[in-house]
Amino acid sequence: MLQEWLPFLGRLHPVVVHAPIGFVLVLALLALISPRGKRPGFHNVERIVLWALAVASVLAVSAGLALAQDGAYGGGLFETHRNFGIAMVIGALFAVALHYNPKRWPYLLALTLTVALTGAAGHYGGSITHGRGHLTNALPERWQAYLAGEQEAPAEDEDEVVPDEEADPEEDPGVVPAAAEGARLYADLVQPILEARCYSCHGPDADDGGLRLHTHEAIMTGGDTGSIVAAGQPHESELIRRLNLPADHPDRMPPEGRSPLPPEEVAVLQWWVAAGAPEDGAVADYLDQAPQSAAEYAGERIGAEDAPAVAALDPGQPDEDEIADIHARAFELAGELEIIIHPIAQDEPGLRVVASQAGASFGDEELERLRPIQRHIHQLDLTGTGVTDQALEQVGEMAALQRLNLARTSISGEDLSPLLRLSRLRYLNLYGTDVGDDSLGVFALIPDLEQLYLWETNVSPEAADALAEQAAARAEPRIRELRFRITELERELDRQGLQVLRGATLAPVNGDEEAEEPDAPENGDAEETGDPDPEEETIAQEAPGDPEAPINTVCLIADAPVDPAFTVEHDGHVIGFCCGNCQAQFEEDPEAFADALEELVASAQADDGEEAG
């Protein structure tokens, strides 16, 4: 019964979410007017507002959690907003409880914390609605540069030049148009992008992480973590993976505080990797493999004499005036169609389109009117609209689309193949549609799809489980590789330090720690007669290590540290696990972990050989 009301309760979140903010501001004002709370009537007023804050906070967070149940929201930004909201509720309840304390300062401390948490929750909520940086992007440019940790640009009469990462390509000395005649994919498109965006940390004069990107050989060699390019496989390449990570991910490149590569430049790098990462090859030879945005970028860099097909395309990277025109056209269409269209960020052309409030009046014809801006749509919400299967052909042309919500539409699932062209699609919501088991084969082929919502569809639980297992199997080689690397790193950590061997295995000497040395044999003792000392013989026999110790330090199943209490002897080797559940799972079907065991045993034998040497 309650589950039926969750969508409605969730829609109340925007209505009630502002009430806690108002109550918090009133309480902060009362605390400033009367810090000691001794003015007549203030104490009772505070208590009434405090209880109102607590109730409003619980309602706002509950409605927000209900709103998230249909899968329309997710990701790091949503999780941060949710966590701050829950923390704010806890802070408000603490403030209510501490207001009954005769001492004033605990209440003021709890109120201060609640004010801070409310501000943080509100900020991240605004970021979900208006995009990241919706506050800082409105600051003067010098303050934006200060907050980003960037140095202020020098005066015009100074010789020093500070690179502008977001400069227009025609004004950016790092990315210059290539000569039309004989343009090469790597030399004229890929290398200029890397030079302009990456050389400061990974160029001829810098090798962060052991990685340099200034030559083709250096790129293919990789860095401290290994290869970054898998020729012909962009989705297996670390270079492409890091460029496409969310902005708040710690592994994202360029790192936080630096402007990300424009989508067109990322598309060029993906195109190059997919083409086999050639060092020498003409752009025209690989043009038929290029994504639309990459081909448009090439069209801006290369003239018509070399590649007429490229030159016929529209320029790819909009400048500030073009972005302003895109946003203006988007706002105009939003008014005409009575839907919501707003930029993902103020200084980028990416758009978020929400047509759900138009309901069934927004159909295939209305979607057709979005063609002038469709190449810039990153998020498209068609929940509850009148679009049909016919609209999917146009949706498949939205090359930049990352999030697509088709919940409660008349999509039948008869032909979802146009979605295969959405190479950047990561989120797909089909809640309440007629898609069935026959549609799942398409979903399995969308390379970057991370979230798929099939609630209240015709997809059977068995087919959904099979799709999940298929996705897990596709990821298993990568997971196994990561587990192996973790095990190797654990072993490398264990080998750090100096080990002194003088008839006994001593503790590693690190820093100021000192290892105890065994007493030297006296004349006439075991060394002179040749008979081994019994105690020394015992130590020598134990030196190679405890034969019952597991050969692994990380659990094969849960990828957690091994607990020596849970071990199994298998084929002459002791295998460790993190808990009894993992041990039982292994004992039930050891063959399921044969490949991982083979790698583990080989690694252990290699380590033993090194130590013996």
C-alpha positions, 0 to 999 in steps of 0.5 A: 500500500505504501509503495503505491504512494511513494511516487506521490510522496516523492513529488512533495520534496520540492514543496517541503524542502524549503521549510527546514531552511526557513526554520533554521534561519529563524532559530539562528536569528533568535540565537543572535538576538538573545545568545543566553536565551533569557529574554521573556518568551524567547525560550518557548518560541525557540522550542516551538520553532525547534520542533517545527524544524525537526518535523519539517526536516524528517518530512523533507528527507523522507520525501527526498528518499521516496523521490529517489526510489524510481531511479531518477536520481543517483550518483555521487552528487545525489549521495552527498546531498542525501547524506547531508540531509540525513545528518541535518535531521540528526543535528536538528533532533540533537538541538531539540534534546539539548534545548531542554538542558539548563546549560545554553552552550550545548544547544548553541553548538548543536544549532550551529552544526545544524545550520552548517549541515542545512547549508551544505545539503541545500547547496548540493541540492541546488547543484543537482537541479542547476548543475555543479558550480551554479554558485561559483560560476556567477562570481567575478572571474578573478574570484573563480580563479582564486577558488580554483587555485589557479594563478592570476593571469599576468599583465599584458606587458609581461612576457609570461604566458599562462595557458588558458585551458578553456580558451577558444581553439583559434586562440589556444596556442596548444590546439591549432588547426592542422594543415589540410594537406596530408593531415594525420590522425595522431600527429595533427589531432591527438598529439595537439590535444595531449600537448594542450591539456596534459603536458603540464603533468605528463610531458617532456618535463614532467612524468607524474605517476611515471607517465609521459604523453609527449611521444607515441612510444611513451603513450604506449609504454604507459606509467607506474600502473602499467599500460594506459592504451589498449589498441582497438579497445577504448573501453579497456583503456585506462586513458579513456576510462579516466577521461570519462570518470565523474568530475568528483572521482579521485581518478578523474583526469584532468584532476579536480580544479582543472578544466575537463577535456571538452567532449569532442576532444575526448571523442577524438582520443576514443576514436584514435584508440578504437582505430588501433592507436596508430602512429602514422595514418591519415585522418581520411583513412579512419573517418568512417570510424569516427563518432559524430562529435569527433568528425566535427572536431576534425572538420574544424581542424582540417580543410576541405582539400584533404577530406571533403567529407570532414569539411562538410560537417559543422564545426564541433567546439562552440565558442562563448557566443555560440554557447550563448546562442544554444542556451537562448534557443533552448530557453525559447523552445522550453517556452514554446513547448512548455517544458524545462530545458536548462544548461548542465553548466553555464559555460558549456553547451550541454543541456538537460531536457525535462518534458515530464510535466507536459504529460501526454501532450508532448509526443513525437512531433514535439520531440522533433522540434528539439532537433536544432539543439539535440546534439547538445542534449546530455540528459533527456527525461520523457517520463509520462509523455506521449512519445512512441517507438517512432521517437527512438530513431531521433533519440538514437541521433543524440550522440551526447546523451548520457541519461535517458528516462522513458518511464511510463511511456508507450515504448513497446521494446519491439525495436530498441536498436537505435539506442545502440548508437548512444555510446555515452549512455550510462543511465536508462529508465524504462519503469512502467513500459512494455519492454520484455525479455526480448529487449535485453539483448540490446541492453547488453550491447550498450558499452557504458550502460551502468544503471538500468531500471526495469521496475513494473515492466514485462521483463521476467526475474529470470531474464533480468538475473541472466542480464546481470550475470552476463554483465558480471561475467563481462567484468570478471576479467577486469575484476580478476586482474584488479584482485591480482594486482592488489595481491601483488601490491600487498606482497610488495608491501610485505617485502619492504625493509631489510631482513638480516639472516644469521642463522635465524629469521629476524624482524625487518629493520625499519626506521629506529627499530633494531633487530636482535642478533643471535649470540655468537657461538663460543669455543667448543660449542656447536659451531666448533664440533659441527653439531647444530645447536638444538635451538638454532636448528629449530629456528632454522627449520621455522625460518622459511615461514609457517607452512600453515599460513595462507598463500594469499593476503586478500580473500579470493571472493570478497576482496577483503583482507584474509583472516587466518582463522578461515583457511582451506587446504586445496591441492597442497596449498593453504587458501585464506578467506576473510570470513566463514561465508566466503570459506563455505562458498569456496568449499561448495564449488572450488572449480568456480575459482580455478583461474584465480587460484592458478594465478595465485599459486603461480604468483606465490611460487614466483615469490618463493623462487625469488626469496630462495635466490 
